[in-house]
């Protein structure tokens, strides 16, 4: 899979409900899985959504409240039982690494896979992954405890070869990579075939920001400006706006204002309070639509979305 695909495993808030699971998402990119937060039940949701644990190599924890973290010991225990052989990196705060090491020492002992920790500094923007196709960065959020959001950004993709034109001009296979990168083709007789005759435009690169458990703060706008798709905390509707900031959360309307100011194309609303049923969540979307003219999606367990 070349594109980014988002899988929603859980989109509820702290108090358990029969409607929503605790926070957890999985991004798919080029056969790799990236988990964002890991609430209780995450491993069962992975099975239900046919997401293979042996493709999971990176887990990102936004903060250390239980509904974002407590599924991790169980998930890693199951992976240990299956003797997963690859390295697994947990991106978390120093305190999170300490807690997880202590729990796993007691529950598992030595893991049969290489378990690594990448320590996040919640006070600054930080690059967590930077490979040939994808960059993952963290940035501060504004909750009751230290918290971060994450941006997943594809790097510019290569141009597409026009097979018919390449055959017509006799382009050898070993030249294809450089032509996809934008080079012209020089024939043996010295004739130069411009790249534009041999290729078509590259597929657009996608970007995704995960902003959960944060009060409304315009500093988030600066952090996510230019991102295509934003997932944002919308724990409350307008009628409970007075509860949002004191509890470190946002309303749907505030989430929409962040998306509008950041220039996003799509807003995904999630981290719903257990007080809301299906109709009330539709009201949240309507409130957001009064502030944001782009596409608005209500998160739900089992949702798969190509970004």
N, C-alpha and C positions, 0 to 999 in steps of 0.2 A: 504494500500500500504506500503510494508515493505521497498522497495528501495527508493532512491532519484530520483525524476523526476523533470526535469527543464522545465518550460514553459516560452517562450519568448513572452512578451506582446508588447514590443517596443525596438528597437535597433538603432534608429537614434540619431543624435547629436543635438546641440542646436537649429539650425534654422529649423523650421517646413518644412516638405516636404510631397508630396502625396505618396511617396514610403514607408516611415517608420514613425512609432510612436515614441514619446520620450521614454527615458529609463524606462523600468520596466520589472521585472522578478518575477516569483513565483515558489518557490520550494515546492514540495509536499513530505511529509515524515510521514508515519503512520497516515494518515488522517488529518494531520496538514498542514496548508499553511503558508509559510514564504515569504513575499513580500520584494523584494530588489529594492529600488527606486520606485518612483511613479510619473511619468510624466503625463501630461494631457492625458485624455482619458483612464486611467488605469481601471476605473470601467467598461467602456464599453467593453474593451478588456477581462476583467474577464468574463463578460457575454457571449461574443462570444466564449470563450474557455471553457465554462462550469465549471468555478472555483467558488465554493460557498463561498460567503462572510462570512457565519456563521462558516466556518472553518479557517478563517484568524484571527490569534491571535498575530502575530509579524510582524512589518514593519520596515525595516532597510533603513536608508537614508545615502547615501555615502557622500553627500555634499549638499550645499544649493543653487546651481544654479537651476533656475526655471525648466529646462527640467528634473530634477530629483526629484522635490519636489512639483510642483504646482498641481498635480493631487490629492494630499492627502486631502485637505479640502473638495473637492467634494466627494471623496470616503467615508470619515468619516461621511459626512452629509447624504449620502445615507444609510450607516449602521445605523445611528441614526434614520432615518425614518422607517427602518425595525425593530427597537427596538431590535437590536442584544443584547443578554443578557450576553455574555462572556466578559472577560477582553481583551483589546487590548493594547499591549505595542508598542510604537513607540521608536525605538532606534535611537537617533539623538544627535546632538551637543546641548549645552545649549542654544545657540542663536536660533536654530531650534525649540526647545521646547517652547521658549518664543513667537516666531512668530506664531506657530501653536495654542497655547493657546489663543492668542489675536484674531486670525481669527475665531476660533471655538466659542469663547465667543460671538462674534458678529453674526455669522451665525446660530449657533445652540442654544447657551445657555448651559444648563446642558445636557450632553449626557446620554442616557438611558443605556449605558454600562460603565463599569469601564475603563476609558482611562488613561493609565499610560505612563510615560516617563522614559526611561533608558538613562542617559547622557553618550555620548561617548567622550573620550579624544582622539583627532585626532593625538596626538604626540606620542602615545605609543600603543603597542599591548595590547588588553584588551579582557577578556572573557565576552561575553554577555549572553550566555545561556550554561548551563552545566547540562543536565539531564541524565537519564539512557541510552538513545540511541543516543544522538546527542550533539555535542559541536559546538557553533558558536563563532568565535573570529573576532575582527576587527584589522586592522593594517594600518599604515600610507601609503597614496599615495602622489603623488607629482604633484599637480595641481596649478592653480592660486589662489585658496582659500583652506582652510583646507579641506582635503578629506581623506576618508578611504576606504579600501577594506574589504571584508568579506570572511571568510573561514567557510564552513559547513562541518563537519567531523563526519561521523557515528562512533560510538564506536564499538569495536569488538563484533560480533554477536555470539549467542549461537550455539553449534553444533546441527546437525540434528539427531533425533532418527531414527534408523533402526527398523521400526515397527515389521518386521518379527522376528528379533533377540530378540527384547524386549519381544514379546509374548512367544517365545521359552524358554527364561530364566525366565519367570514369573515376570517381573518387574512390580510392582504395580504403579498406576497412580501418587501417591504422591512422588515417587522417580524420576519421569521424569525430573523435573526442575533441580535437582542437577546433574543428569547425563548429561543433555544438557550443564551444566556448566563445565563438565569435570570429574565428580566423577566416580569412579568405583562402581559396584553394588555388594553388599555382600548378598548372598542367606541366608535363615534361617539356613542352615546346615554349614555356614561359608565359602562356596566356593566363591571366588572373581572372578567376571567377569570383565575383563578389559574394560575400557571405549571405547577403539578402536574397540571392538567387537560389541558394542551397538550403535555406532554413526558414522556418516560421517562428513567430514569437514564442518565448518560453511561457510555460504555465505560470499564472500569478502565484506569488508566495503568500502563505497565510500567516496570521498572527492571532494569538489568543491570550487574554489576560484573565486571571483568576483572582477576584477581589472578594473574599468572604470575610465575615466577622470584622466589620469596620464601620465606624460611624461616618457620616457624611463629612468629607474633608477635601477641599480643593487641591491639596497636595497630591491626592490620588490622580486627579486629572493630569497633572504634569507627568506622573509616572507612566500612565497608560496612553498618552496622546499618540494618535496614529495607529493604534491597534485595531484590527478589523472587528473582532468579536470580543465582547467583555461579559464575563459572568460576574454579577455583583450581588452582594448581600441585600435582600429586601425582606428582612424579618417581619416588618410591620407595614400596615397601610396608613393612610392619612389619619384615620380615627385614633391611632395609637402613636402618632408622631412624637408625642411628649415622652414616650418610653424609650425611643430609639437611642439618642445620644447618651443618656445616663447608663444604658446597658451596653454601649459600644456597638450599636447596630445602625442600620439605615432603613429608610422606607423605600417603597417601590419608586415613588416620585423622586427621591434623592438619588437612587441608583440611575434613573433615567437622565437626571441632570448631569451626572458624571459622564455617562455615555455620550450625551449631546456635546458637552464641552470638550470631550476628548476626540470628537470626530469619528466615533465608531460607526460601523455599518449595521451591527447587530448587537442586541442586548439580551442576555439570558438572565432571568430572574430566578433566585433560589435562596436557600437557607430560610424556609418558611416557618413561621411560628405554628405550633400545633393547634392554635385557635382557629386556623383557616381550613375550610374545606374547599371543594372544587369551585364552587361559585365565588367564594371570597377570593380565591387566587385569580380568577378571571377579573375581579374588581381591581386587584393589584396591577394586572396588565393594563387595564383601562386607565388607571391613574398614571402609570408610566408613559402611556401613549400621549398623554397631554403635554409631556415634556420632551419626548424623543420621537422623531418621525421615522427612524429606521425600523428594521425588523425587530420585533420583541417576541421572545420565546419563554414560556414557563417551563422551568426544569421539571423533570419527572423521572422516576426510576425506570430504567430500561431505554431511555432516549438515546439514540445514536445520531450524531449530526456531523456531516462532512463540513469542515471549516474552509 
